Amino acid sequence: MRAWAVDPDRLLVRVERPVPEPGVGEVLVQVEACAVCRTDLHLAEGDLPAKRPGTTPGHQVVGRVTGGEGVPEGTRVGAAWLRWTCGACRHCLGGRENLCPASAYNGWDADGGFAEYMAVPAAYVYQLPEGPPAEKLAPLLCAGIVGYRALLRCDLPEGGRLGVYGFGASAHLTAQAAIARGAVVHVVTRSAAARKLALELGAASAGERPPEPLDSALLFAPVGTLVPPALEALDRGGTLAVAGIHLTDVPGLNYERHLFQERTLRSVTANTRADGRAFLDLAERHPPHVTTRPYAFEEAGRALGDLANGQVNGAAVLILG
């Protein structure tokens, strides 16, 4: 099969590999589409240390089961970032499997969806509806799910004022989920195209700073210098959740200006399967407008380059089906 792999000296390299053999409790998925995540870019650029040489990235996968056990062949499924947890540690038993110390991830610990086939544990795939095109479903599997987790972490009150910093794949889906729940959303981004999209999707404002104090905020841009101004924009008792797996260093954090008056700074670590099911159920009841830019499978390197250069409005998606 055709696949892409992370090379220590290059962004991505095309490889030919045998179709994987699913192990015990795993299914073989023929990939229809795989959305491109900033985490894939961090892995390729070395910001996220590789777990193994020659890993195939990709963890927002839509495809069909063609073998293995646990899910009937022909079923349309999605594979997301979370691949496996131990199920026995105190975090797993307490409903916080995203914090499992032994957790494993698609496209990092094991080969992911930048390939024609991937093997994945059956207990960690999501059954997907038949109707929507794979290109529109793929971004929901991480940009949507992890964004939903971040929305839970920022303690947004009903009808509250939410700031969204950065407006890429995850942010544009999360903002819609917040608006559907009655929030007033203010988007902070320098991109003119992103500002236009934010307003079209129902944001109350889109500019360089929020026009009013915020109850909650989400930071999607992996830029540590944004943390102090995002905290300062919070009202008393507000919460900022950092939604990415990677963040540059945070300079100039001042307790009185940025954290006093019970402001809270939180991180977001992956998601639980319950988060995934809850978000996909929400998306089925209230279908979001998913803005995508499709790329042919052979254009994976260009997709990562465009993402790095801020040239993707919405989500980049590799099309295989």
Secondary structure, 3 states (H helix, E strand, C coil): CEEEEEECCEEEEEEECCCCCCCCCEEEEEEEEEEECHHHHHHHHCCCCCCCCCCCCCCCEEEEEEEECCCCCCCEEEECCEEECCCCCHHHHCCCHHHCCCCEEECCCECCCCECEEEEEHHHEEECCCCCCHHHHHHHHCHHHHHHHHHHHCCCCCCCEEEEECCCHHHHHHHHHHHHCCCEEEEECCCHHHHHHHHHCCCCEEECCCCCCEEEEEECCCCHHHHHHHHHCEEEEEEEEECCCCCCCCCCCCHHHHHCCCCEEEECCCCCHHHHHHHHHHHHHCCCCCCEEEEEHHHHHHHHHHHHCCCCCCEEEEECC
